Amino acid sequence: MRVSRQDAKTPRRAPRQEGETIPSWGLAWRLGVLAALLSCAGAGGGGGHDVVPESRDVRVMDAGAAAGQHYDYIAKRPLAVVALAEARGVDPLVARAAIDRLADALDTCATGEGRKGTLADGAARVVAQIGPDGTIAGTSLRVDPGAGVAENAVVCLVAPLRMLTFPAVDGGARGIAIEALWGRIIPQR
C-alpha cells in the first residue's frame, strides 16, 4: 500500500474507545452550519413567488344533494363516484337507478382489485348507445392515462355497464353518458 507524503506527515488519531462520544460543540457547530445552509437555500433563487404545477381539480358532491350544473345525478361510494352527464330517451328514474347500480359495481370491483393489488386510481367517461330492445348496443370509452387505468375501466365500469338492460322502446335514439372516478382519488368529506 502506498502512502503519500502528506499522509506520512499527518499524525494519526488513536481509535475511539468504547463509550467515547463526539464533542458536543462539534455536533452543535455542524447542525448550525446545516441550518444556515438550508435557510440560505430557501431564501434565494425563488424570486419571491412559489411555483405550483398545473393540476386538475375535481369537485364531488353527495349523492343525496342536488346534482351540479354539469351532471344530472351523482352516486358516491367509498371507492367510486359515478355521475350521469346525460341521458337521452331514458326516464330519469331509470337512469338514476342505472347509475346507482354502476356505482355499486364499480365500488365492489375497485375493492376487489385493491385487495389483489391491481387497482389503479383513475377516471373515465363512457358514452353508451341503448338499442331498441333495451340492451347496450355500443360504447365509447375515454380514460385517464396511466398504468392499469384502462384495464380497471374496462373490467370495473364498462363490463357492468354492458350488462345493464333498459326498458324496450319502439324507436328513437337513446343513450347515456357517464363519468366515473375510482380509487384513493375520491375526496373525503
C-alpha atoms as an extended CHARMM CRD file, in Angstrom:
* protein
*
       189  EXT
         1         1  MET       CA              0.0000000000        0.0000000000        0.0000000000  PROA      1               0.0000000000
         2         2  ARG       CA              1.3930000000        3.3940000000       -0.9380000000  PROA      2               0.0000000000
         3         3  VAL       CA              1.2440000000        6.2690000000        1.4760000000  PROA      3               0.0000000000
         4         4  SER       CA              1.5690000000        9.8280000000        0.2270000000  PROA      4               0.0000000000
         5         5  ARG       CA              3.9500000000       12.2970000000        1.8870000000  PROA      5               0.0000000000
         6         6  GLN       CA              1.0560000000       14.2670000000        3.2830000000  PROA      6               0.0000000000
         7         7  ASP       CA             -0.3990000000       11.1560000000        4.9380000000  PROA      7               0.0000000000
         8         8  ALA       CA              3.0160000000       10.2940000000        6.3960000000  PROA      8               0.0000000000
         9         9  LYS       CA              3.3460000000       13.7610000000        7.9900000000  PROA      9               0.0000000000
        10        10  THR       CA             -0.1860000000       13.9170000000        9.3900000000  PROA      10              0.0000000000
        11        11  PRO       CA             -0.3500000000       12.4720000000       12.8870000000  PROA      11              0.0000000000
        12        12  ARG       CA             -2.8780000000        9.7100000000       13.2490000000  PROA      12              0.0000000000
        13        13  ARG       CA             -5.5310000000        9.9070000000       15.9350000000  PROA      13              0.0000000000
        14        14  ALA       CA             -5.8830000000        6.9090000000       18.1240000000  PROA      14              0.0000000000
        15        15  PRO       CA             -9.1130000000        4.9650000000       17.5580000000  PROA      15              0.0000000000
        16        16  ARG       CA            -12.0050000000        5.9700000000       19.8120000000  PROA      16              0.0000000000
        17        17  GLN       CA            -12.5080000000        3.9460000000       22.9030000000  PROA      17              0.0000000000
        18        18  GLU       CA            -15.8290000000        2.2630000000       23.5720000000  PROA      18              0.0000000000
        19        19  GLY       CA            -18.3070000000        4.7490000000       25.0180000000  PROA      19              0.0000000000
        20        20  GLU       CA            -16.3130000000        7.7890000000       23.8210000000  PROA      20              0.0000000000
        21        21  THR       CA            -18.5790000000       10.3920000000       22.1540000000  PROA      21              0.0000000000
        22        22  ILE       CA            -18.0420000000       13.1760000000       19.6540000000  PROA      22              0.0000000000
        23        23  PRO       CA            -17.5090000000       16.5090000000       21.4270000000  PROA      23              0.0000000000
        24        24  SER       CA            -20.8690000000       18.2860000000       21.6810000000  PROA      24              0.0000000000
        25        25  TRP       CA            -19.5270000000       21.5600000000       20.2910000000  PROA      25              0.0000000000
        26        26  GLY       CA            -18.6240000000       19.7290000000       17.0670000000  PROA      26              0.0000000000
        27        27  LEU       CA            -22.1090000000       18.3520000000       16.5880000000  PROA      27              0.0000000000
        28        28  ALA       CA            -23.7650000000       21.6450000000       17.5100000000  PROA      28              0.0000000000
        29        29  TRP       CA            -21.4640000000       23.5130000000       15.1300000000  PROA      29              0.0000000000
        30        30  ARG       CA            -22.2650000000       21.0970000000       12.2980000000  PROA      30              0.0000000000
        31        31  LEU       CA            -26.0300000000       21.4010000000       12.9190000000  PROA      31              0.0000000000
        32        32  GLY       CA            -25.7160000000       25.1990000000       12.9650000000  PROA      32              0.0000000000
        33        33  VAL       CA            -23.8930000000       25.2140000000        9.6380000000  PROA      33              0.0000000000
        34        34  LEU       CA            -26.5050000000       22.8650000000        8.1630000000  PROA      34              0.0000000000
        35        35  ALA       CA            -29.3490000000       25.1070000000        9.3960000000  PROA      35              0.0000000000
        36        36  ALA       CA            -27.6490000000       28.1930000000        7.9580000000  PROA      36              0.0000000000
        37        37  LEU       CA            -27.1860000000       26.4970000000        4.5900000000  PROA      37              0.0000000000
        38        38  LEU       CA            -30.7990000000       25.3500000000        4.4760000000  PROA      38              0.0000000000
        39        39  SER       CA            -32.1290000000       28.8130000000        5.3430000000  PROA      39              0.0000000000
        40        40  CYS       CA            -29.9380000000       30.3900000000        2.6430000000  PROA      40              0.0000000000
        41        41  ALA       CA            -31.0970000000       27.8420000000        0.0850000000  PROA      41              0.0000000000
        42        42  GLY       CA            -34.7270000000       28.5750000000        0.9020000000  PROA      42              0.0000000000
        43        43  ALA       CA            -34.2910000000       32.3400000000        0.7820000000  PROA      43              0.0000000000
        44        44  GLY       CA            -32.6470000000       32.7430000000       -2.5980000000  PROA      44              0.0000000000
        45        45  GLY       CA            -33.4280000000       31.9410000000       -6.1730000000  PROA      45              0.0000000000
        46        46  GLY       CA            -37.2050000000       31.8660000000       -5.8070000000  PROA      46              0.0000000000
        47        47  GLY       CA            -37.8210000000       35.4210000000       -6.8600000000  PROA      47              0.0000000000
        48        48  GLY       CA            -40.3790000000       35.7860000000       -4.0540000000  PROA      48              0.0000000000
        49        49  HSD       CA            -43.0260000000       33.5230000000       -5.5590000000  PROA      49              0.0000000000
        50        50  ASP       CA            -43.9900000000       29.8750000000       -5.4050000000  PROA      50              0.0000000000
        51        51  VAL       CA            -44.2000000000       27.6700000000       -8.4520000000  PROA      51              0.0000000000
        52        52  VAL       CA            -47.2960000000       25.4710000000       -8.4920000000  PROA      52              0.0000000000
        53        53  PRO       CA            -47.5520000000       22.7470000000      -11.1110000000  PROA      53              0.0000000000
        54        54  GLU       CA            -50.6660000000       22.5880000000      -13.2570000000  PROA      54              0.0000000000
        55        55  SER       CA            -53.3490000000       20.4320000000      -11.6560000000  PROA      55              0.0000000000
        56        56  ARG       CA            -56.8320000000       19.1710000000      -12.3240000000  PROA      56              0.0000000000
        57        57  ASP       CA            -59.3760000000       19.9640000000       -9.6390000000  PROA      57              0.0000000000
        58        58  VAL       CA            -62.2180000000       17.5420000000       -9.1150000000  PROA      58              0.0000000000
        59        59  ARG       CA            -65.3480000000       18.5300000000       -7.2090000000  PROA      59              0.0000000000
        60        60  VAL       CA            -67.5720000000       15.7500000000       -5.9670000000  PROA      60              0.0000000000
        61        61  MET       CA            -70.9880000000       16.2130000000       -4.3930000000  PROA      61              0.0000000000
        62        62  ASP       CA            -73.0100000000       13.9380000000       -2.1620000000  PROA      62              0.0000000000
        63        63  ALA       CA            -75.3460000000       11.5520000000       -3.9190000000  PROA      63              0.0000000000
        64        64  GLY       CA            -78.2490000000       12.8900000000       -1.8790000000  PROA      64              0.0000000000
        65        65  ALA       CA            -77.5130000000       16.5270000000       -2.6550000000  PROA      65              0.0000000000
        66        66  ALA       CA            -78.7450000000       18.3150000000       -5.7380000000  PROA      66              0.0000000000
        67        67  ALA       CA            -76.6760000000       17.4690000000       -8.7860000000  PROA      67              0.0000000000
        68        68  GLY       CA            -74.1970000000       20.0140000000      -10.1560000000  PROA      68              0.0000000000
        69        69  GLN       CA            -74.5400000000       22.1280000000      -13.2500000000  PROA      69              0.0000000000
        70        70  HSD       CA            -72.9610000000       19.5030000000      -15.4760000000  PROA      70              0.0000000000
        71        71  TYR       CA            -74.4240000000       16.2900000000      -14.0630000000  PROA      71              0.0000000000
        72        72  ASP       CA            -77.9910000000       15.0760000000      -13.8650000000  PROA      72              0.0000000000
        73        73  TYR       CA            -77.2080000000       12.7100000000      -10.9730000000  PROA      73              0.0000000000
        74        74  ILE       CA            -74.1770000000       11.7130000000       -8.8910000000  PROA      74              0.0000000000
        75        75  ALA       CA            -73.7470000000        8.4550000000       -6.9530000000  PROA      75              0.0000000000
        76        76  LYS       CA            -70.8700000000        8.3590000000       -4.4680000000  PROA      76              0.0000000000
        77        77  ARG       CA            -69.4230000000        5.2210000000       -2.8600000000  PROA      77              0.0000000000
        78        78  PRO       CA            -66.2990000000        4.7040000000       -0.6920000000  PROA      78              0.0000000000
        79        79  LEU       CA            -64.0080000000        3.9080000000       -3.6580000000  PROA      79              0.0000000000
        80        80  ALA       CA            -66.1300000000        5.1370000000       -6.5660000000  PROA      80              0.0000000000
        81        81  VAL       CA            -68.0950000000        8.0980000000       -7.8790000000  PROA      81              0.0000000000
        82        82  VAL       CA            -70.3280000000        7.7440000000      -10.9380000000  PROA      82              0.0000000000
        83        83  ALA       CA            -72.0300000000       10.7920000000      -12.4490000000  PROA      83              0.0000000000
        84        84  LEU       CA            -74.7400000000       10.8700000000      -15.0910000000  PROA      84              0.0000000000
        85        85  ALA       CA            -73.6790000000       13.5390000000      -17.5790000000  PROA      85              0.0000000000
        86        86  GLU       CA            -76.5740000000       12.9970000000      -20.0000000000  PROA      86              0.0000000000
        87        87  ALA       CA            -79.4440000000       10.6130000000      -20.6380000000  PROA      87              0.0000000000
        88        88  ARG       CA            -81.3380000000       10.7400000000      -23.9470000000  PROA      88              0.0000000000
        89        89  GLY       CA            -84.6090000000        8.9220000000      -24.3560000000  PROA      89              0.0000000000
        90        90  VAL       CA            -84.3200000000        7.3390000000      -20.8830000000  PROA      90              0.0000000000
        91        91  ASP       CA            -86.6590000000        8.0140000000      -17.9820000000  PROA      91              0.0000000000
        92        92  PRO       CA            -84.7790000000        9.9770000000      -15.2710000000  PROA      92              0.0000000000
        93        93  LEU       CA            -85.6980000000        7.4450000000      -12.5570000000  PROA      93              0.0000000000
        94        94  VAL       CA            -84.4290000000        4.5730000000      -14.7070000000  PROA      94              0.0000000000
        95        95  ALA       CA            -81.2090000000        6.4750000000      -15.4410000000  PROA      95              0.0000000000
        96        96  ARG       CA            -80.6420000000        7.1560000000      -11.7230000000  PROA      96              0.0000000000
        97        97  ALA       CA            -81.1950000000        3.5040000000      -10.8760000000  PROA      97              0.0000000000
        98        98  ALA       CA            -78.6690000000        2.5220000000      -13.5540000000  PROA      98              0.0000000000
        99        99  ILE       CA            -76.0980000000        4.9760000000      -12.1460000000  PROA      99              0.0000000000
       100       100  ASP       CA            -76.6230000000        3.5900000000       -8.6380000000  PROA      100             0.0000000000
       101       101  ARG       CA            -76.0590000000        0.0320000000       -9.9270000000  PROA      101             0.0000000000
       102       102  LEU       CA            -72.9170000000        1.1140000000      -11.7680000000  PROA      102             0.0000000000
       103       103  ALA       CA            -71.5730000000        2.8990000000       -8.6820000000  PROA      103             0.0000000000
       104       104  ASP       CA            -72.1670000000       -0.2330000000       -6.5810000000  PROA      104             0.0000000000
       105       105  ALA       CA            -70.4800000000       -2.4460000000       -9.1860000000  PROA      105             0.0000000000
       106       106  LEU       CA            -67.5290000000       -0.0610000000       -9.5980000000  PROA      106             0.0000000000
       107       107  ASP       CA            -67.0150000000        0.1890000000       -5.8290000000  PROA      107             0.0000000000
       108       108  THR       CA            -67.1710000000       -3.6000000000       -5.3920000000  PROA      108             0.0000000000
       109       109  CYS       CA            -64.7660000000       -4.1600000000       -8.2740000000  PROA      109             0.0000000000
       110       110  ALA       CA            -62.3520000000       -1.4460000000       -7.0610000000  PROA      110             0.0000000000
       111       111  THR       CA            -62.3360000000       -3.0680000000       -3.6260000000  PROA      111             0.0000000000
       112       112  GLY       CA            -61.5400000000       -6.4590000000       -5.1750000000  PROA      112             0.0000000000
       113       113  GLU       CA            -58.8320000000       -5.0190000000       -7.4320000000  PROA      113             0.0000000000
       114       114  GLY       CA            -57.3490000000       -3.2170000000       -4.4410000000  PROA      114             0.0000000000
       115       115  ARG       CA            -57.1370000000       -6.4680000000       -2.4900000000  PROA      115             0.0000000000
       116       116  LYS       CA            -55.3290000000       -8.0690000000       -5.4430000000  PROA      116             0.0000000000
       117       117  GLY       CA            -53.0010000000       -5.0780000000       -5.7040000000  PROA      117             0.0000000000
       118       118  THR       CA            -54.0780000000       -4.2220000000       -9.2560000000  PROA      118             0.0000000000
       119       119  LEU       CA            -56.2040000000       -1.1190000000       -8.5720000000  PROA      119             0.0000000000
       120       120  ALA       CA            -55.0290000000        1.9610000000      -10.4400000000  PROA      120             0.0000000000
       121       121  ASP       CA            -56.6590000000        5.2180000000       -9.3770000000  PROA      121             0.0000000000
       122       122  GLY       CA            -58.3460000000        6.7320000000      -12.3840000000  PROA      122             0.0000000000
       123       123  ALA       CA            -61.2110000000        8.3510000000      -14.1820000000  PROA      123             0.0000000000
       124       124  ALA       CA            -63.1930000000        7.5480000000      -17.3010000000  PROA      124             0.0000000000
       125       125  ARG       CA            -66.0350000000        8.8080000000      -19.4870000000  PROA      125             0.0000000000
       126       126  VAL       CA            -68.3160000000        6.3000000000      -21.1720000000  PROA      126             0.0000000000
       127       127  VAL       CA            -70.9760000000        7.0510000000      -23.7620000000  PROA      127             0.0000000000
       128       128  ALA       CA            -73.3450000000        4.1270000000      -24.3240000000  PROA      128             0.0000000000
       129       129  GLN       CA            -75.9220000000        3.6870000000      -27.0760000000  PROA      129             0.0000000000
       130       130  ILE       CA            -79.0480000000        1.8430000000      -25.9890000000  PROA      130             0.0000000000
       131       131  GLY       CA            -80.6760000000       -0.4110000000      -28.5660000000  PROA      131             0.0000000000
       132       132  PRO       CA            -84.4530000000       -0.7340000000      -29.1610000000  PROA      132             0.0000000000
       133       133  ASP       CA            -84.5070000000       -3.9770000000      -27.1470000000  PROA      133             0.0000000000
       134       134  GLY       CA            -83.0060000000       -2.1870000000      -24.0830000000  PROA      134             0.0000000000
       135       135  THR       CA            -79.5260000000       -3.6690000000      -24.2580000000  PROA      135             0.0000000000
       136       136  ILE       CA            -76.3380000000       -1.6570000000      -24.6420000000  PROA      136             0.0000000000
       137       137  ALA       CA            -75.6610000000       -1.5790000000      -28.3820000000  PROA      137             0.0000000000
       138       138  GLY       CA            -72.2620000000        0.1550000000      -28.2840000000  PROA      138             0.0000000000
       139       139  THR       CA            -69.9120000000        2.0670000000      -26.0420000000  PROA      139             0.0000000000
       140       140  SER       CA            -67.2690000000        4.7380000000      -26.4170000000  PROA      140             0.0000000000
       141       141  LEU       CA            -64.6320000000        4.9300000000      -23.6760000000  PROA      141             0.0000000000
       142       142  ARG       CA            -62.1430000000        7.6670000000      -22.7330000000  PROA      142             0.0000000000
       143       143  VAL       CA            -59.7990000000        7.0540000000      -19.7910000000  PROA      143             0.0000000000
       144       144  ASP       CA            -57.1150000000        8.9460000000      -17.9170000000  PROA      144             0.0000000000
       145       145  PRO       CA            -53.5760000000        7.9890000000      -18.8620000000  PROA      145             0.0000000000
       146       146  GLY       CA            -51.6810000000        5.7330000000      -16.5110000000  PROA      146             0.0000000000
       147       147  ALA       CA            -50.6870000000        2.1590000000      -15.9550000000  PROA      147             0.0000000000
       148       148  GLY       CA            -53.6730000000       -0.0750000000      -15.2950000000  PROA      148             0.0000000000
       149       149  VAL       CA            -56.3340000000        2.6400000000      -15.6150000000  PROA      149             0.0000000000
       150       150  ALA       CA            -57.7480000000        1.3440000000      -18.9170000000  PROA      150             0.0000000000
       151       151  GLU       CA            -57.8160000000       -2.2350000000      -17.6080000000  PROA      151             0.0000000000
       152       152  ASN       CA            -59.6630000000       -1.1600000000      -14.4570000000  PROA      152             0.0000000000
       153       153  ALA       CA            -62.0990000000        0.9160000000      -16.5310000000  PROA      153             0.0000000000
       154       154  VAL       CA            -62.9600000000       -1.9960000000      -18.8150000000  PROA      154             0.0000000000
       155       155  VAL       CA            -63.3010000000       -4.5650000000      -16.0410000000  PROA      155             0.0000000000
       156       156  CYS       CA            -64.9480000000       -2.4200000000      -13.3710000000  PROA      156             0.0000000000
       157       157  LEU       CA            -67.0030000000        0.0920000000      -15.3840000000  PROA      157             0.0000000000
       158       158  VAL       CA            -67.6390000000       -0.9510000000      -18.9950000000  PROA      158             0.0000000000
       159       159  ALA       CA            -68.3890000000       -4.6170000000      -18.2570000000  PROA      159             0.0000000000
       160       160  PRO       CA            -71.0830000000       -3.8130000000      -15.6490000000  PROA      160             0.0000000000
       161       161  LEU       CA            -72.4770000000       -1.1030000000      -17.9440000000  PROA      161             0.0000000000
       162       162  ARG       CA            -72.8210000000       -3.5650000000      -20.8380000000  PROA      162             0.0000000000
       163       163  MET       CA            -74.7640000000       -5.9410000000      -18.5670000000  PROA      163             0.0000000000
       164       164  LEU       CA            -77.4320000000       -3.3000000000      -17.8190000000  PROA      164             0.0000000000
       165       165  THR       CA            -80.7930000000       -3.5170000000      -19.5460000000  PROA      165             0.0000000000
       166       166  PHE       CA            -83.2490000000       -0.7030000000      -20.0360000000  PROA      166             0.0000000000
       167       167  PRO       CA            -86.9500000000       -0.8430000000      -20.9410000000  PROA      167             0.0000000000
       168       168  ALA       CA            -87.5360000000       -1.6760000000      -24.6080000000  PROA      168             0.0000000000
       169       169  VAL       CA            -88.9930000000        1.0410000000      -26.8430000000  PROA      169             0.0000000000
       170       170  ASP       CA            -90.3690000000        1.1670000000      -30.3620000000  PROA      170             0.0000000000
       171       171  GLY       CA            -87.9710000000        3.7580000000      -31.7610000000  PROA      171             0.0000000000
       172       172  GLY       CA            -85.7840000000        6.7660000000      -31.2250000000  PROA      172             0.0000000000
       173       173  ALA       CA            -82.1220000000        7.1560000000      -30.3870000000  PROA      173             0.0000000000
       174       174  ARG       CA            -81.3260000000        6.5120000000      -26.7660000000  PROA      174             0.0000000000
       175       175  GLY       CA            -78.1380000000        6.6530000000      -24.7910000000  PROA      175             0.0000000000
       176       176  ILE       CA            -76.3820000000        7.7050000000      -21.6300000000  PROA      176             0.0000000000
       177       177  ALA       CA            -73.0810000000        9.4450000000      -20.9240000000  PROA      177             0.0000000000
       178       178  ILE       CA            -71.3760000000        8.8710000000      -17.5930000000  PROA      178             0.0000000000
       179       179  GLU       CA            -68.1830000000        9.9610000000      -15.9000000000  PROA      179             0.0000000000
       180       180  ALA       CA            -66.5640000000        7.9680000000      -13.1260000000  PROA      180             0.0000000000
       181       181  LEU       CA            -63.7150000000        8.2260000000      -10.6150000000  PROA      181             0.0000000000
       182       182  TRP       CA            -62.3400000000        5.3110000000       -8.6020000000  PROA      182             0.0000000000
       183       183  GLY       CA            -59.6000000000        4.5410000000       -6.1000000000  PROA      183             0.0000000000
       184       184  ARG       CA            -57.9830000000        6.7680000000       -3.4910000000  PROA      184             0.0000000000
       185       185  ILE       CA            -58.5780000000        9.9480000000       -5.5080000000  PROA      185             0.0000000000
       186       186  ILE       CA            -62.1000000000       10.2330000000       -4.1340000000  PROA      186             0.0000000000
       187       187  PRO       CA            -62.1830000000       13.3250000000       -1.8630000000  PROA      187             0.0000000000
       188       188  GLN       CA            -63.4150000000       12.6550000000        1.6400000000  PROA      188             0.0000000000
       189       189  ARG       CA            -65.8100000000       14.9640000000        3.4930000000  PROA      189             0.0000000000
